Amino acid sequence: MTRPPVVVLGAGDGGRAAREALRAAGVADVVPLDREVLGARFDDGTDTWLLATSEGETTRAGIVIAADRPVQVPWLPDIPGRDGFLGESFHAAQWPPGFDPAGKRVAVVGADGTAGHYLPRLTASAAAVTVFAHPPRRIVDELPLPATRVKRWLSRRVRPAATAQPRPALVRSTISAVTASGIHTADGVEHGVDAIVYGTGFAVPDRAEQTKLLGAGGVSAAELWADGAEPYFGVAVHGLPNYFFIDGPDVDAQARYIAECVGLLQHTEATRIEVRRSSYQVFNERAYLRPAQPQPVASAFDLTAGAGAGDASYEGAATLTIAGAEQPVRVRLTGHLDPIDGHYHWQGTVFGAAALNETRTATLTVGERSAAARIVEQTPWGTHTVAGVGAPPYALS
């Protein structure tokens, strides 16, 4: 079966970078789409995207690369006093061309990937740089794993160079308010600053945008960006398989990383590539204060085969057993044979289970079939997501 093409949305720098990177990676079937796309919906049955254009046409894409940021916009947190600050303030994704940090005391709120790109420039010229944690991120004064262990080993054996790059100051106390001349934190300290850079990710602007982008299982973009989370290294969101963003500021680096993802997908029997939930969550929970590099694609993303490669599903009654206690539930389950590790992976939703406060192991039984399961999380709607590896608790065709 011939896969639909890679569709690149946008004709600007990001679109150009994407097309050049794909060409260099040997990806030939690329279609640029410059029209305003009114909506995009992921088809779980075929692992493809359906794009509705302003001309009333529908285009099917195997991969979508959005270089025009059609849905998400820079998100500024609603902090008391934010609009009363008298100095310069802006989102890192909207960096003013004329902003000069030289000699200024600069506060970085949130330190997302966009702000992190500018941190070396700030620390090299500003009088002082102070980074403040802001949900959903927290400050981590470490390099991303697996480099952390190496860094600790080296720190015990190597004397720092005299010309080491200056580091930002860290403020771990939460922000309580922005004042006319600085930032007030919950520990009672007033931090005087001359400029504020918000590295707080992106959000969906209004309800009209909620149905423009529907990911796996019909999840809307509004739900995915409800807390201002940002794409993994600016390129991918868990819940949007086969869909990539080029948000900048380094569009060429993002395009090369995406091209590597697309190339890996096309050189396997897989039809679906999606950033792992763990990779995405760690990225959105931590603010690394040194330039971070994305993980290798094979470790940061899941590759799975489509419906033609052993998928099966079940929806109906089941029994959930946790610590010997059984409870009747309803489940919606599906699975696939992973072409990378050769194991069958299944997952889905459990309805009607008692609230669980933490991830737990369990047994899920459908009729006479049982399988070890892992309760991944409780959703805001009171259901639970469940997953397992190996023979599922339902019959395979």
ZISUL-V937029 format. One record per residue. RES is the residue in three letters. SS is DSSP state (~ for helix, > for strand, _ for the rest). PHI is phi as a letter, one per 40 degrees, with the letter a starting at -180 (NA if undefined). PSI is psi in degrees with one decimal (999 if undefined). Layout:
res=RES ss=SS phi=PHI psi=PSI
res=RES ss=SS phi=PHI psi=PSI
This chain:
res=MET ss=_ phi=NA psi=130.1
res=THR ss=_ phi=c psi=127.5
res=ARG ss=_ phi=c psi=144.6
res=PRO ss=_ phi=c psi=163.8
res=PRO ss=_ phi=c psi=170.1
res=VAL ss=> phi=c psi=123.5
res=VAL ss=> phi=b psi=126.4
res=VAL ss=> phi=b psi=119.0
res=LEU ss=> phi=c psi=123.0
res=GLY ss=_ phi=h psi=140.0
res=ALA ss=_ phi=b psi=7.9
res=GLY ss=_ phi=c psi=-155.4
res=ASP ss=~ phi=c psi=-40.2
res=GLY ss=~ phi=c psi=-43.3
res=GLY ss=~ phi=c psi=-42.1
res=ARG ss=~ phi=c psi=-46.5
res=ALA ss=~ phi=c psi=-40.1
res=ALA ss=~ phi=c psi=-46.0
res=ARG ss=~ phi=c psi=-41.2
res=GLU ss=~ phi=c psi=-41.2
res=ALA ss=~ phi=c psi=-39.4
res=LEU ss=~ phi=c psi=-40.8
res=ARG ss=~ phi=c psi=-42.3
res=ALA ss=~ phi=c psi=-28.0
res=ALA ss=_ phi=c psi=0.4
res=GLY ss=_ phi=g psi=16.3
res=VAL ss=_ phi=c psi=111.5
res=ALA ss=_ phi=c psi=-34.2
res=ASP ss=_ phi=c psi=80.7
res=VAL ss=> phi=b psi=130.1
res=VAL ss=> phi=b psi=115.4
res=PRO ss=> phi=c psi=140.7
res=LEU ss=> phi=b psi=105.4
res=ASP ss=_ phi=c psi=-13.0
res=ARG ss=_ phi=c psi=155.3
res=GLU ss=_ phi=c psi=110.7
res=VAL ss=> phi=c psi=123.5
res=LEU ss=> phi=c psi=-27.4
res=GLY ss=> phi=a psi=153.9
res=ALA ss=> phi=b psi=130.7
res=ARG ss=> phi=b psi=130.9
res=PHE ss=> phi=c psi=131.0
res=ASP ss=> phi=c psi=104.6
res=ASP ss=_ phi=c psi=-26.7
res=GLY ss=_ phi=c psi=-29.3
res=THR ss=_ phi=b psi=-0.9
res=ASP ss=_ phi=f psi=43.5
res=THR ss=> phi=b psi=167.9
res=TRP ss=> phi=b psi=139.6
res=LEU ss=> phi=b psi=118.4
res=LEU ss=> phi=b psi=123.8
res=ALA ss=> phi=c psi=123.9
res=THR ss=> phi=b psi=168.7
res=SER ss=_ phi=c psi=-19.0
res=GLU ss=_ phi=c psi=4.3
res=GLY ss=_ phi=g psi=8.6
res=GLU ss=_ phi=c psi=160.2
res=THR ss=> phi=b psi=125.9
res=THR ss=> phi=b psi=133.3
res=ARG ss=> phi=c psi=130.9
res=ALA ss=> phi=b psi=138.9
res=GLY ss=_ phi=c psi=-35.9
res=ILE ss=> phi=b psi=140.7
res=VAL ss=> phi=b psi=131.2
res=ILE ss=> phi=b psi=108.5
res=ALA ss=> phi=c psi=103.0
res=ALA ss=_ phi=b psi=10.4
res=ASP ss=_ phi=b psi=7.5
res=ARG ss=_ phi=f psi=66.7
res=PRO ss=_ phi=c psi=-19.3
res=VAL ss=_ phi=b psi=-54.3
res=GLN ss=> phi=c psi=148.4
res=VAL ss=> phi=b psi=155.3
res=PRO ss=> phi=d psi=135.4
res=TRP ss=_ phi=b psi=126.4
res=LEU ss=_ phi=b psi=126.0
res=PRO ss=_ phi=c psi=150.8
res=ASP ss=_ phi=c psi=78.0
res=ILE ss=_ phi=c psi=131.6
res=PRO ss=_ phi=d psi=132.2
res=GLY ss=_ phi=g psi=2.6
res=ARG ss=~ phi=d psi=-41.5
res=ASP ss=~ phi=c psi=-7.5
res=GLY ss=~ phi=c psi=0.2
res=PHE ss=_ phi=c psi=132.4
res=LEU ss=_ phi=c psi=-14.8
res=GLY ss=_ phi=c psi=-172.6
res=GLU ss=> phi=c psi=139.3
res=SER ss=> phi=a psi=142.6
res=PHE ss=> phi=a psi=161.6
res=HIS ss=> phi=c psi=143.8
res=ALA ss=~ phi=c psi=-25.7
res=ALA ss=~ phi=c psi=-6.9
res=GLN ss=~ phi=b psi=48.7
res=TRP ss=_ phi=c psi=120.2
res=PRO ss=_ phi=c psi=130.8
res=PRO ss=_ phi=d psi=-31.4
res=GLY ss=_ phi=c psi=3.9
res=PHE ss=_ phi=c psi=127.4
res=ASP ss=_ phi=b psi=111.4
res=PRO ss=_ phi=c psi=-4.2
res=ALA ss=> phi=d psi=125.4
res=GLY ss=_ phi=g psi=0.9
res=LYS ss=_ phi=c psi=153.2
res=ARG ss=> phi=c psi=112.1
res=VAL ss=> phi=b psi=130.4
res=ALA ss=> phi=b psi=134.3
res=VAL ss=> phi=b psi=115.5
res=VAL ss=> phi=b psi=114.4
res=GLY ss=_ phi=h psi=-40.5
res=ALA ss=_ phi=f psi=51.1
res=ASP ss=_ phi=c psi=-175.3
res=GLY ss=~ phi=c psi=-33.0
res=THR ss=~ phi=c psi=-45.6
res=ALA ss=~ phi=c psi=-37.8
res=GLY ss=~ phi=d psi=-30.1
res=HIS ss=~ phi=c psi=-32.9
res=TYR ss=~ phi=c psi=-8.4
res=LEU ss=~ phi=d psi=-43.7
res=PRO ss=~ phi=d psi=-39.7
res=ARG ss=~ phi=c psi=-40.7
res=LEU ss=~ phi=c psi=-49.2
res=THR ss=~ phi=c psi=-23.4
res=ALA ss=~ phi=c psi=-25.4
res=SER ss=~ phi=b psi=-24.5
res=ALA ss=> phi=c psi=155.2
res=ALA ss=_ phi=c psi=-34.9
res=ALA ss=> phi=a psi=144.6
res=VAL ss=> phi=b psi=126.2
res=THR ss=> phi=b psi=127.7
res=VAL ss=> phi=b psi=128.8
res=PHE ss=> phi=b psi=129.7
res=ALA ss=_ phi=c psi=147.7
res=HIS ss=_ phi=a psi=134.9
res=PRO ss=_ phi=d psi=144.5
res=PRO ss=_ phi=c psi=10.5
res=ARG ss=_ phi=c psi=158.6
res=ARG ss=> phi=b psi=154.9
res=ILE ss=> phi=c psi=130.8
res=VAL ss=> phi=b psi=112.1
res=ASP ss=_ phi=c psi=55.3
res=GLU ss=_ phi=a psi=162.7
res=LEU ss=_ phi=c psi=153.2
res=PRO ss=_ phi=c psi=146.5
res=LEU ss=_ phi=c psi=147.6
res=PRO ss=_ phi=c psi=10.0
res=ALA ss=~ phi=c psi=-16.0
res=THR ss=~ phi=d psi=-47.2
res=ARG ss=~ phi=c psi=-40.2
res=VAL ss=~ phi=c psi=-41.2
res=LYS ss=~ phi=c psi=-43.1
res=ARG ss=~ phi=c psi=-40.5
res=TRP ss=~ phi=c psi=-44.4
res=LEU ss=~ phi=c psi=-36.2
res=SER ss=~ phi=c psi=-24.1
res=ARG ss=_ phi=c psi=-11.4
res=ARG ss=_ phi=b psi=-17.7
res=VAL ss=_ phi=b psi=130.3
res=ARG ss=_ phi=c psi=130.3
res=PRO ss=_ phi=c psi=143.2
res=ALA ss=_ phi=c psi=149.8
res=ALA ss=_ phi=c psi=-24.2
res=THR ss=_ phi=b psi=25.5
res=ALA ss=_ phi=d psi=147.4
res=GLN ss=_ phi=c psi=129.2
res=PRO ss=_ phi=c psi=146.4
res=ARG ss=_ phi=b psi=148.2
res=PRO ss=_ phi=c psi=155.9
res=ALA ss=> phi=c psi=148.5
res=LEU ss=> phi=b psi=133.2
res=VAL ss=> phi=b psi=111.1
res=ARG ss=_ phi=c psi=-16.9
res=SER ss=_ phi=c psi=143.1
res=THR ss=_ phi=c psi=153.8
res=ILE ss=> phi=c psi=129.7
res=SER ss=> phi=b psi=-29.3
res=ALA ss=> phi=a psi=155.9
res=VAL ss=> phi=b psi=131.4
res=THR ss=> phi=b psi=179.1
res=ALA ss=_ phi=c psi=-27.1
res=SER ss=_ phi=b psi=11.2
res=GLY ss=> phi=i psi=-154.6
res=ILE ss=> phi=b psi=129.6
res=HIS ss=> phi=b psi=128.7
res=THR ss=> phi=b psi=165.7
res=ALA ss=_ phi=c psi=-19.2
res=ASP ss=_ phi=c psi=7.7
res=GLY ss=_ phi=g psi=5.7
res=VAL ss=_ phi=c psi=136.9
res=GLU ss=> phi=b psi=119.4
res=HIS ss=> phi=b psi=108.2
res=GLY ss=> phi=c psi=128.2
res=VAL ss=_ phi=b psi=158.3
res=ASP ss=_ phi=b psi=-21.6
res=ALA ss=> phi=a psi=149.8
res=ILE ss=> phi=b psi=126.4
res=VAL ss=> phi=b psi=121.1
res=TYR ss=> phi=c psi=116.2
res=GLY ss=_ phi=b psi=62.2
res=THR ss=_ phi=b psi=19.5
res=GLY ss=_ phi=g psi=-154.3
res=PHE ss=> phi=b psi=164.8
res=ALA ss=> phi=a psi=167.8
res=VAL ss=> phi=c psi=128.8
res=PRO ss=_ phi=c psi=-39.0
res=ASP ss=_ phi=a psi=174.8
res=ARG ss=~ phi=c psi=-27.3
res=ALA ss=~ phi=c psi=-23.6
res=GLU ss=~ phi=c psi=-9.8
res=GLN ss=_ phi=c psi=-35.1
res=THR ss=_ phi=c psi=4.2
res=LYS ss=_ phi=c psi=-32.3
res=LEU ss=> phi=b psi=109.6
res=LEU ss=> phi=b psi=118.4
res=GLY ss=_ phi=c psi=-155.6
res=ALA ss=~ phi=d psi=134.3
res=GLY ss=~ phi=g psi=13.2
res=GLY ss=~ phi=g psi=14.6
res=VAL ss=_ phi=c psi=132.6
res=SER ss=> phi=c psi=160.5
res=ALA ss=~ phi=c psi=-32.9
res=ALA ss=~ phi=c psi=-37.8
res=GLU ss=~ phi=c psi=-38.3
res=LEU ss=~ phi=c psi=-34.0
res=TRP ss=_ phi=b psi=24.6
res=ALA ss=_ phi=c psi=-31.7
res=ASP ss=_ phi=b psi=16.9
res=GLY ss=_ phi=g psi=16.8
res=ALA ss=_ phi=c psi=158.9
res=GLU ss=_ phi=b psi=159.6
res=PRO ss=_ phi=c psi=149.7
res=TYR ss=> phi=d psi=114.7
res=PHE ss=_ phi=f psi=30.5
res=GLY ss=_ phi=g psi=3.9
res=VAL ss=_ phi=b psi=-23.1
res=ALA ss=> phi=a psi=148.9
res=VAL ss=_ phi=b psi=131.9
res=HIS ss=_ phi=c psi=129.2
res=GLY ss=_ phi=h psi=-12.4
res=LEU ss=_ phi=b psi=73.2
res=PRO ss=_ phi=c psi=148.5
res=ASN ss=_ phi=g psi=23.1
res=TYR ss=> phi=b psi=128.3
res=PHE ss=> phi=b psi=154.3
res=PHE ss=> phi=b psi=149.8
res=ILE ss=_ phi=b psi=99.3
res=ASP ss=_ phi=b psi=-13.7
res=GLY ss=_ phi=g psi=-178.7
res=PRO ss=_ phi=c psi=-21.2
res=ASP ss=_ phi=c psi=81.4
res=VAL ss=~ phi=c psi=-31.3
res=ASP ss=~ phi=c psi=-42.9
res=ALA ss=~ phi=c psi=-41.7
res=GLN ss=~ phi=c psi=-40.8
res=ALA ss=~ phi=c psi=-39.4
res=ARG ss=~ phi=c psi=-39.1
res=TYR ss=~ phi=c psi=-41.6
res=ILE ss=~ phi=c psi=-41.8
res=ALA ss=~ phi=c psi=-35.0
res=GLU ss=~ phi=c psi=-40.7
res=CYS ss=~ phi=c psi=-47.2
res=VAL ss=~ phi=c psi=-42.0
res=GLY ss=~ phi=c psi=-41.7
res=LEU ss=~ phi=c psi=-41.8
res=LEU ss=~ phi=c psi=-43.5
res=GLN ss=~ phi=c psi=-16.9
res=HIS ss=_ phi=c psi=9.5
res=THR ss=_ phi=b psi=179.5
res=GLU ss=_ phi=c psi=3.0
res=ALA ss=_ phi=c psi=153.3
res=THR ss=_ phi=b psi=0.4
res=ARG ss=> phi=a psi=130.5
res=ILE ss=> phi=b psi=133.2
res=GLU ss=> phi=a psi=135.0
res=VAL ss=> phi=c psi=135.7
res=ARG ss=_ phi=c psi=145.3
res=ARG ss=~ phi=d psi=-39.5
res=SER ss=~ phi=c psi=-42.1
res=SER ss=~ phi=c psi=-44.5
res=TYR ss=~ phi=c psi=-42.7
res=GLN ss=~ phi=c psi=-44.6
res=VAL ss=~ phi=c psi=-42.5
res=PHE ss=~ phi=c psi=-40.6
res=ASN ss=~ phi=c psi=-12.9
res=GLU ss=~ phi=c psi=-12.8
res=ARG ss=> phi=b psi=143.3
res=ALA ss=> phi=b psi=103.7
res=TYR ss=> phi=c psi=132.0
res=LEU ss=_ phi=c psi=8.5
res=ARG ss=_ phi=b psi=151.9
res=PRO ss=_ phi=d psi=121.3
res=ALA ss=_ phi=c psi=147.3
res=GLN ss=_ phi=b psi=142.6
res=PRO ss=_ phi=c psi=150.9
res=GLN ss=_ phi=c psi=157.2
res=PRO ss=_ phi=d psi=142.5
res=VAL ss=~ phi=d psi=-42.7
res=ALA ss=~ phi=c psi=-26.6
res=SER ss=~ phi=c psi=-22.0
res=ALA ss=~ phi=c psi=-19.3
res=PHE ss=> phi=b psi=152.2
res=ASP ss=> phi=c psi=134.1
res=LEU ss=> phi=b psi=129.5
res=THR ss=> phi=b psi=156.5
res=ALA ss=_ phi=c psi=158.1
res=GLY ss=_ phi=c psi=-166.4
res=ALA ss=~ phi=c psi=-22.3
res=GLY ss=~ phi=c psi=0.1
res=ALA ss=~ phi=b psi=45.2
res=GLY ss=_ phi=g psi=14.8
res=ASP ss=_ phi=c psi=147.2
res=ALA ss=> phi=a psi=161.8
res=SER ss=> phi=a psi=164.3
res=TYR ss=> phi=a psi=139.0
res=GLU ss=> phi=b psi=124.6
res=GLY ss=> phi=i psi=-157.6
res=ALA ss=> phi=c psi=149.4
res=ALA ss=> phi=a psi=172.9
res=THR ss=> phi=b psi=127.7
res=LEU ss=> phi=b psi=124.3
res=THR ss=> phi=b psi=122.3
res=ILE ss=> phi=b psi=122.0
res=ALA ss=_ phi=f psi=40.0
res=GLY ss=_ phi=g psi=-9.8
res=ALA ss=> phi=c psi=127.5
res=GLU ss=> phi=c psi=143.5
res=GLN ss=> phi=a psi=133.7
res=PRO ss=> phi=c psi=137.4
res=VAL ss=> phi=a psi=172.7
res=ARG ss=> phi=b psi=140.9
res=VAL ss=> phi=b psi=155.0
res=ARG ss=> phi=b psi=110.8
res=LEU ss=> phi=b psi=148.4
res=THR ss=> phi=a psi=163.7
res=GLY ss=> phi=a psi=179.1
res=HIS ss=> phi=a psi=158.7
res=LEU ss=> phi=c psi=119.3
res=ASP ss=_ phi=c psi=121.1
res=PRO ss=_ phi=c psi=-13.1
res=ILE ss=_ phi=c psi=-52.4
res=ASP ss=_ phi=b psi=-7.4
res=GLY ss=_ phi=g psi=5.2
res=HIS ss=_ phi=b psi=156.5
res=TYR ss=> phi=c psi=125.7
res=HIS ss=> phi=b psi=129.3
res=TRP ss=> phi=b psi=153.1
res=GLN ss=> phi=a psi=169.4
res=GLY ss=> phi=i psi=-156.7
res=THR ss=> phi=b psi=138.4
res=VAL ss=> phi=b psi=125.2
res=PHE ss=> phi=b psi=136.6
res=GLY ss=_ phi=g psi=8.7
res=ALA ss=_ phi=c psi=150.3
res=ALA ss=_ phi=c psi=149.4
res=ALA ss=_ phi=d psi=135.3
res=LEU ss=_ phi=b psi=131.0
res=ASN ss=_ phi=c psi=-14.9
res=GLU ss=_ phi=a psi=163.8
res=THR ss=_ phi=c psi=133.8
res=ARG ss=> phi=a psi=155.6
res=THR ss=> phi=c psi=152.9
res=ALA ss=> phi=a psi=176.6
res=THR ss=> phi=b psi=131.7
res=LEU ss=> phi=b psi=128.9
res=THR ss=> phi=b psi=130.5
res=VAL ss=> phi=b psi=109.6
res=GLY ss=_ phi=g psi=-120.8
res=GLU ss=_ phi=c psi=4.0
res=ARG ss=> phi=b psi=131.2
res=SER ss=> phi=b psi=152.1
res=ALA ss=> phi=a psi=145.1
res=ALA ss=> phi=c psi=136.2
res=ALA ss=> phi=b psi=161.2
res=ARG ss=> phi=b psi=122.2
res=ILE ss=> phi=c psi=109.8
res=VAL ss=> phi=c psi=-50.3
res=GLU ss=> phi=a psi=163.1
res=GLN ss=> phi=c psi=131.9
res=THR ss=_ phi=c psi=165.2
res=PRO ss=_ phi=c psi=-14.8
res=TRP ss=_ phi=c psi=7.0
res=GLY ss=_ phi=g psi=-3.8
res=THR ss=_ phi=c psi=174.4
res=HIS ss=> phi=b psi=142.6
res=THR ss=> phi=c psi=141.6
res=VAL ss=> phi=b psi=151.1
res=ALA ss=> phi=a psi=158.5
res=GLY ss=> phi=a psi=161.6
res=VAL ss=> phi=b psi=131.8
res=GLY ss=_ phi=h psi=-165.3
res=ALA ss=_ phi=d psi=126.6
res=PRO ss=_ phi=c psi=170.4
res=PRO ss=_ phi=c psi=14.2
res=TYR ss=_ phi=b psi=163.4
res=ALA ss=_ phi=c psi=137.2
res=LEU ss=_ phi=c psi=142.6
res=SER ss=_ phi=c psi=999
